[in-house]
Amino acid sequence: MTNLSQSPKAAQFALIFITMIWGGTFLAVQYALNFSTPMFFVGCRFAVAALVIFLISVKSLSGLTLKETFAGTAIGVMIAIGYGTQTVGLQTILSSESAFLTALYVPLVPILMWAIFQKRPSLMTWIGTGLAFTGLVLLTGNGFSSISLNYGQVLTLICAVVIAMEIILIGYFAGKVNLRRVTIIQLTVASLLCFASMPLVGEHTIPSFSWPLFLVAVGLGLASALIQFVMNWAQKMVDPTRAAIIYAGEPVWAGVFGRIAGERLPLLALFGGLLVVVGVLVSELKLKILKDKKD
């Protein structure tokens, strides 16, 4: 019998589960911004996550290596930039729109892997990317004759690129480093960078204490700890491209939670969001086709 902790199928189900949680965090972050500035909140969120992983993994720190320090730092930088830009963007766009735009990291993963590792994307990846780009245009609320992005949309697109790099880095280091040590480092680095960047984005004061902010920060900190730990564990058995397609369910869940909360994207924007999801699914259709051919 396959050990559950080493089962690729269990790893994929775990990624699906955290994707549902991830989808719900968009709305929670947007709510938290009523009580906090963006980078301070993201810093608090990852400080809580780092503390949680540290408390359950403190005995693992004694064997920390240079490679693990580098891996954790590199991933932590990506997390800080990705979540920072996404959170600032959430000040001006709906949580469901942010989730759909963020989902563009899925077709970006194989394209960036081509640029970095010379792994050429398949035809389906290019078709999926084209569909996702079309969806992006519709999500912005403009036609092809006048493609323009507002500040929040631009920041969220930057977030998509950076999260794609995060997934690639996690996949690259998975299996080569200690999971617990790297997770602690990446969360700590992400938190410190967010706090350090506050003056750079105009956050010169710390928000006053409020219980809603405290509870959301702790709740999302726990969620972030779970998400990052499961990502690092699961991607030892699930390659970056396949992991990215699982993460494509994130905007669907975000859209569901957003609609329950009363968000209403225009019909054209909803169709754009659908195209983004279809695009990221099509970009990985080759996995099923290749499997059928081998069988």
Backbone torsions as a table, in degrees:
resi	resn	phi	psi	omega
1	MET	NA	135.5	-178.3
2	THR	-71.3	132.2	174.7
3	ASN	-61.1	129.2	-175.8
4	LEU	-58.8	-35.6	-178.3
5	SER	-71.3	-12.4	179.2
6	GLN	-117.1	17.4	-177.4
7	SER	-93.2	119.3	177.9
8	PRO	-58.6	-35.9	-179.8
9	LYS	-67.0	-42.3	177.5
10	ALA	-63.4	-37.7	179.0
11	ALA	-63.4	-40.7	179.7
12	GLN	-67.2	-40.7	177.6
13	PHE	-64.2	-36.9	178.3
14	ALA	-64.0	-40.1	178.4
15	LEU	-66.2	-37.2	177.1
16	ILE	-63.4	-41.3	-179.6
17	PHE	-63.0	-47.4	-178.4
18	ILE	-70.2	-24.1	176.2
19	THR	-64.9	-38.4	175.9
20	MET	-62.0	-44.3	178.5
21	ILE	-63.7	-44.0	-179.2
22	TRP	-58.2	-41.9	180.0
23	GLY	-61.1	-33.3	-179.7
24	GLY	-78.1	-16.2	-176.6
25	THR	-72.6	-24.8	-178.4
26	PHE	-59.1	-48.0	-179.2
27	LEU	-66.2	-38.8	179.4
28	ALA	-64.0	-41.6	178.5
29	VAL	-63.6	-43.6	-179.8
30	GLN	-61.4	-37.5	177.0
31	TYR	-65.4	-41.7	-178.1
32	ALA	-63.2	-28.0	-178.5
33	LEU	-69.5	-8.4	171.9
34	ASN	-72.4	-17.6	-174.9
35	PHE	-121.6	-6.8	-173.7
36	SER	-146.9	159.7	170.5
37	THR	-81.3	155.8	-171.2
38	PRO	-59.5	-55.2	-172.7
39	MET	-69.3	-33.4	176.0
40	PHE	-63.0	-42.8	-179.4
41	PHE	-65.4	-44.7	-180.0
42	VAL	-62.7	-39.6	177.3
43	GLY	-60.8	-44.1	177.8
44	CYS	-63.3	-42.7	-178.9
45	ARG	-57.1	-47.3	-177.3
46	PHE	-81.8	-21.5	172.9
47	ALA	-65.5	-43.4	176.8
48	VAL	-62.4	-44.7	-179.6
49	ALA	-61.6	-43.8	179.6
50	ALA	-63.2	-41.3	-179.8
51	LEU	-63.5	-41.4	-179.9
52	VAL	-62.1	-49.0	-179.3
53	ILE	-66.0	-36.6	179.0
54	PHE	-62.1	-44.8	-176.7
55	LEU	-64.1	-31.9	-179.5
56	ILE	-94.4	-2.9	-175.4
57	SER	-132.5	14.5	-172.3
58	VAL	-56.9	-34.7	-178.3
59	LYS	-69.7	-18.8	-177.8
60	SER	-80.9	-13.8	-173.1
61	LEU	-72.0	-19.4	-173.8
62	SER	-62.5	-26.2	-177.2
63	GLY	-100.2	22.3	-175.9
64	LEU	-56.5	131.0	-179.7
65	THR	-110.3	166.8	178.8
66	LEU	-64.0	-39.9	179.7
67	LYS	-62.9	-41.6	179.1
68	GLU	-66.2	-37.9	177.3
69	THR	-63.5	-44.2	179.2
70	PHE	-64.7	-45.2	-179.0
71	ALA	-61.5	-47.9	-179.3
72	GLY	-63.3	-39.0	179.8
73	THR	-67.2	-45.2	-179.5
74	ALA	-61.7	-45.5	179.3
75	ILE	-67.3	-39.0	179.4
76	GLY	-62.2	-39.3	177.2
77	VAL	-61.6	-43.7	179.0
78	MET	-63.3	-41.1	179.6
79	ILE	-62.8	-45.4	-178.7
80	ALA	-61.3	-46.9	-179.0
81	ILE	-68.1	-44.9	-177.4
82	GLY	-63.0	-53.7	-178.1
83	TYR	-72.2	-29.9	178.0
84	GLY	-64.8	-50.6	179.9
85	THR	-64.7	-37.9	179.4
86	GLN	-64.2	-42.5	-177.7
87	THR	-69.4	-41.5	175.8
88	VAL	-62.2	-39.8	178.8
89	GLY	-63.2	-32.2	-179.1
90	LEU	-66.6	-9.4	176.0
91	GLN	-72.4	-21.9	-173.5
92	THR	-124.2	-5.2	177.9
93	ILE	-131.3	160.2	-179.6
94	LEU	-67.8	153.9	-179.5
95	SER	-62.6	-38.0	179.7
96	SER	-68.3	-38.3	177.1
97	GLU	-64.9	-42.3	177.9
98	SER	-58.8	-41.9	-179.0
99	ALA	-65.2	-42.0	179.3
100	PHE	-64.3	-43.1	179.7
101	LEU	-66.3	-40.3	179.1
102	THR	-62.2	-32.2	-178.1
103	ALA	-63.3	-11.9	178.1
104	LEU	-65.1	-11.1	176.9
105	TYR	-64.2	-21.5	-176.0
106	VAL	-63.9	-56.1	176.2
107	PRO	-68.5	-19.5	179.1
108	LEU	-72.1	-28.3	-178.2
109	VAL	-57.9	-55.4	179.8
110	PRO	-65.2	-31.1	179.5
111	ILE	-68.4	-43.0	178.0
112	LEU	-69.3	-33.7	176.1
113	MET	-65.4	-32.2	174.2
114	TRP	-64.2	-46.1	-178.3
115	ALA	-66.1	-35.1	-174.7
116	ILE	-91.0	-46.5	-173.4
117	PHE	-109.3	4.6	179.6
118	GLN	61.5	31.3	175.3
119	LYS	-94.5	103.0	-172.7
120	ARG	-66.4	129.1	177.8
121	PRO	-66.0	153.7	178.9
122	SER	-80.0	170.9	177.2
123	LEU	-59.8	-39.8	-178.9
124	MET	-63.7	-32.1	177.4
125	THR	-63.9	-43.1	179.3
126	TRP	-66.5	-39.7	177.7
127	ILE	-64.1	-44.8	178.4
128	GLY	-61.8	-38.9	178.1
129	THR	-64.0	-39.9	177.7
130	GLY	-63.0	-43.0	177.4
131	LEU	-63.7	-42.4	-179.7
132	ALA	-64.3	-38.8	178.9
133	PHE	-65.9	-40.8	176.5
134	THR	-60.2	-42.8	177.2
135	GLY	-62.3	-38.1	177.5
136	LEU	-59.6	-45.0	-179.4
137	VAL	-60.3	-43.2	-179.7
138	LEU	-69.2	-34.1	178.5
139	LEU	-64.0	-31.0	-178.5
140	THR	-73.1	-13.4	179.4
141	GLY	84.1	11.9	179.8
142	ASN	-120.5	157.9	175.3
143	GLY	-84.8	175.7	179.7
144	PHE	-66.2	-23.6	-179.4
145	SER	-74.4	-16.9	-178.0
146	SER	-145.2	73.5	-179.8
147	ILE	-83.1	114.1	178.2
148	SER	-142.0	145.3	-177.8
149	LEU	-118.2	137.9	174.7
150	ASN	-82.0	175.2	-174.4
151	TYR	-58.1	-45.9	-178.8
152	GLY	-64.9	-37.1	179.3
153	GLN	-68.1	-41.0	178.3
154	VAL	-61.6	-46.1	179.5
155	LEU	-62.0	-38.5	-179.3
156	THR	-69.6	-33.1	175.3
157	LEU	-67.5	-39.1	174.3
158	ILE	-60.5	-41.4	176.9
159	CYS	-56.7	-43.7	-178.4
160	ALA	-60.4	-42.7	179.6
161	VAL	-64.3	-44.0	-176.8
162	VAL	-68.8	-39.1	178.1
163	ILE	-66.3	-34.9	174.4
164	ALA	-59.1	-41.7	177.7
165	MET	-66.7	-36.8	177.7
166	GLU	-60.1	-45.9	-179.1
167	ILE	-63.1	-40.5	179.1
168	ILE	-65.0	-42.9	179.5
169	LEU	-65.1	-42.1	178.1
170	ILE	-60.9	-44.6	178.5
171	GLY	-63.1	-37.0	-178.3
172	TYR	-67.8	-42.1	-175.9
173	PHE	-89.5	-15.7	-178.4
174	ALA	-56.9	134.2	179.7
175	GLY	85.5	-11.6	-178.9
176	LYS	-106.3	-9.8	-175.5
177	VAL	-136.3	167.3	176.7
178	ASN	-77.7	123.3	-174.8
179	LEU	-57.4	-49.4	-175.3
180	ARG	-65.0	-45.0	-178.0
181	ARG	-63.6	-44.0	-178.8
182	VAL	-66.2	-39.4	179.9
183	THR	-63.3	-42.3	178.1
184	ILE	-61.2	-46.3	-178.0
185	ILE	-63.6	-46.2	-175.5
186	GLN	-65.8	-38.1	179.2
187	LEU	-70.1	-39.1	178.7
188	THR	-65.5	-46.0	178.9
189	VAL	-61.1	-43.8	179.8
190	ALA	-60.3	-44.7	-179.3
191	SER	-63.6	-48.6	-178.1
192	LEU	-63.0	-40.6	179.4
193	LEU	-64.8	-38.6	178.9
194	CYS	-65.0	-44.7	177.7
195	PHE	-63.4	-41.3	-177.9
196	ALA	-66.8	-28.5	-176.4
197	SER	-85.1	-5.4	-177.3
198	MET	-53.3	-48.9	179.6
199	PRO	-63.9	-29.8	-177.6
200	LEU	-68.3	-26.0	-179.7
201	VAL	-107.5	16.1	174.1
202	GLY	87.1	14.2	178.7
203	GLU	-97.3	91.6	-173.6
204	HIS	-98.0	-6.9	178.2
205	THR	-131.4	152.8	177.9
206	ILE	-88.4	131.0	-179.7
207	PRO	-58.7	148.1	177.6
208	SER	-68.0	153.5	-177.5
209	PHE	-65.7	139.2	171.8
210	SER	-148.7	143.6	-178.8
211	TRP	-63.6	-40.3	176.9
212	PRO	-58.0	-43.2	178.8
213	LEU	-63.1	-44.3	-179.4
214	PHE	-60.9	-46.8	-177.0
215	LEU	-66.9	-41.0	179.5
216	VAL	-68.0	-40.8	179.5
217	ALA	-61.8	-44.0	179.1
218	VAL	-66.8	-44.6	-179.6
219	GLY	-62.0	-46.0	179.4
220	LEU	-72.6	-28.0	175.1
221	GLY	-63.7	-44.6	176.9
222	LEU	-63.0	-41.5	178.7
223	ALA	-64.1	-41.7	180.0
224	SER	-64.6	-39.8	177.9
225	ALA	-60.5	-46.2	179.3
226	LEU	-64.0	-45.8	-177.6
227	ILE	-61.8	-49.0	-177.2
228	GLN	-67.4	-38.7	-179.9
229	PHE	-65.8	-45.3	-179.5
230	VAL	-66.6	-39.8	177.1
231	MET	-58.4	-47.9	-178.8
232	ASN	-63.5	-39.8	179.6
233	TRP	-70.6	-49.5	-172.8
234	ALA	-67.9	-34.3	-176.1
235	GLN	-76.7	3.7	167.3
236	LYS	-74.5	-23.0	-177.2
237	MET	-116.7	-12.0	-178.3
238	VAL	-120.8	119.9	-176.4
239	ASP	-67.1	158.0	-174.4
240	PRO	-54.7	-39.8	-177.4
241	THR	-67.9	-43.2	178.8
242	ARG	-68.3	-37.4	177.4
243	ALA	-62.0	-40.4	-178.6
244	ALA	-62.2	-37.0	-179.0
245	ILE	-70.4	-31.9	175.0
246	ILE	-66.0	-41.3	179.4
247	TYR	-65.0	-14.9	-179.9
248	ALA	-62.9	-17.7	177.6
249	GLY	-73.9	-12.7	-177.8
250	GLU	-55.1	-50.6	-178.5
251	PRO	-66.5	-25.8	177.3
252	VAL	-64.6	-48.4	178.5
253	TRP	-65.1	-38.4	178.0
254	ALA	-62.9	-39.6	178.2
255	GLY	-64.4	-39.6	178.6
256	VAL	-63.3	-49.3	180.0
257	PHE	-64.1	-39.4	179.2
258	GLY	-63.8	-40.5	180.0
259	ARG	-67.7	-39.1	176.5
260	ILE	-59.3	-34.9	-178.6
261	ALA	-82.0	-4.0	176.3
262	GLY	104.7	3.7	177.9
263	GLU	-71.7	139.8	179.7
264	ARG	-135.9	96.9	174.7
265	LEU	-72.6	147.2	174.8
266	PRO	-58.5	155.2	-176.8
267	LEU	-56.7	-43.3	-179.5
268	LEU	-63.4	-38.7	178.8
269	ALA	-67.9	-37.4	176.3
270	LEU	-62.4	-41.2	177.4
271	PHE	-63.8	-38.1	176.5
272	GLY	-62.3	-42.7	177.3
273	GLY	-61.9	-39.6	177.1
274	LEU	-61.7	-41.7	179.1
275	LEU	-64.0	-36.5	177.3
276	VAL	-61.3	-46.9	-180.0
277	VAL	-64.6	-44.1	177.7
278	VAL	-61.3	-40.8	-179.5
279	GLY	-61.3	-44.2	-178.8
280	VAL	-71.0	-30.0	175.9
281	LEU	-70.6	-45.0	179.5
282	VAL	-62.5	-36.2	-177.6
283	SER	-61.7	-21.5	179.3
284	GLU	-111.4	11.3	-178.4
285	LEU	-61.2	-25.2	-179.2
286	LYS	-58.4	-28.9	-179.0
287	LEU	-60.7	-44.8	-179.7
288	LYS	-70.4	-42.0	-179.0
289	ILE	-62.5	-44.7	-179.8
290	LEU	-64.3	-37.7	-179.9
291	LYS	-65.1	-42.2	179.7
292	ASP	-62.5	-39.0	-179.2
293	LYS	-66.5	-37.2	179.9
294	LYS	-69.3	-34.7	179.6
295	ASP	-70.9	NA	NA
